[in-house]
Amino acid sequence: MLYVILGKDAPGALEIRKRVRARHLERIGQLAGAGRVAIAGPCPVEDSAEPSPAGFTGSVIIAEFDSIGAAREWVAGDPYVTDGVFESWEVRPFIRVLP
C-alpha cells in the first residue's frame, strides 16, 4: 500500500538538512530503485523552484510499504529524523486515484 510521509522542518534546520541530505537521498534512492516511490521532494518556504536562504517547511514522500508500521519504522531511521531536520513527522495511508 502507498503511504504519504509528511515531515515538518524544525526552525533553523536548513544547515542540518544540507549536511545530511546525501544520506537522506541515498535511503530514498534505495526505495526508488525498488520501484516503491511515487513522488518525493521538499516544500520550500518561498514560492520558487530554486531553494532560497529561507529554507524549507518540510518534505513529502509518497511510497509503498508493506504496512503503516513498516513506513513509520523507515521514517524513524531516516537522517532527517535522526539528525533533527524534522521537528515532527507523520505517516498516513494513501490511495492513488490519479494518474
C-alpha positions in Angstrom: 0.0 0.0 0.0 1.1 3.6 -0.5 1.7 5.9 2.4 2.2 9.6 2.5 5.1 10.8 4.8 4.9 14.4 5.9 7.9 15.8 7.6 7.9 19.3 9.2 11.3 21.0 9.4 12.5 22.3 12.8 13.2 26.0 13.0 16.7 26.7 11.6 17.1 23.2 10.2 18.5 24.3 6.8 22.1 23.7 7.7 21.4 20.3 9.1 19.3 19.5 6.1 22.3 20.4 3.8 24.7 18.3 5.9 22.7 15.1 5.9 20.9 15.4 2.5 23.2 12.9 0.7 22.4 10.2 3.3 18.7 11.0 3.1 18.7 10.8 -0.7 20.6 7.6 -0.6 17.8 6.0 1.5 15.1 7.3 -0.7 17.1 6.1 -3.7 17.0 2.6 -2.4 13.2 2.7 -2.3 13.1 4.3 -5.7 15.4 1.7 -7.1 12.9 -0.9 -5.9 10.1 0.9 -7.7 8.4 1.9 -4.4 8.5 5.8 -4.6 5.5 7.5 -6.3 6.9 11.0 -5.6 9.2 12.7 -3.1 10.5 16.2 -2.5 10.9 19.2 -0.3 8.4 22.1 0.3 10.2 25.4 0.0 9.3 28.3 2.2 9.3 30.7 -0.7 7.3 30.2 -3.9 10.3 29.4 -6.1 11.6 26.3 -7.8 15.1 27.2 -6.6 15.9 26.8 -2.9 16.4 30.1 -1.1 18.1 31.0 2.2 14.6 30.8 3.8 14.9 27.0 3.5 12.0 24.6 3.6 8.9 23.9 5.6 9.3 20.2 5.3 9.2 17.3 2.9 6.6 14.9 1.3 7.3 11.3 0.3 4.6 9.0 -1.1 6.0 5.5 -1.2 4.9 1.9 -1.0 5.4 -0.1 2.2 4.1 -3.4 3.5 2.3 -1.7 6.4 2.0 1.6 8.2 4.3 0.2 10.9 6.9 -0.5 8.2 6.6 3.0 6.9 6.9 4.5 10.3 9.9 2.4 11.1 11.6 3.5 7.8 10.9 7.2 8.6 12.2 6.9 12.1 15.5 5.7 10.7 15.9 8.5 8.2 18.7 11.0 8.7 16.2 13.9 8.5 14.6 12.4 11.7 17.7 11.1 13.5 19.7 14.2 12.9 17.0 16.7 13.7 15.9 18.2 10.4 12.2 17.3 11.1 10.7 18.6 14.3 7.7 16.3 13.6 6.5 13.8 11.1 3.5 11.7 10.3 2.6 8.7 8.1 -0.8 8.3 6.6 -2.3 5.7 4.3 -2.7 7.0 0.8 -4.9 5.8 -2.1 -3.8 6.8 -5.6 -6.7 8.0 -7.8 -4.7 9.9 -10.5 -2.7 9.4 -12.6 
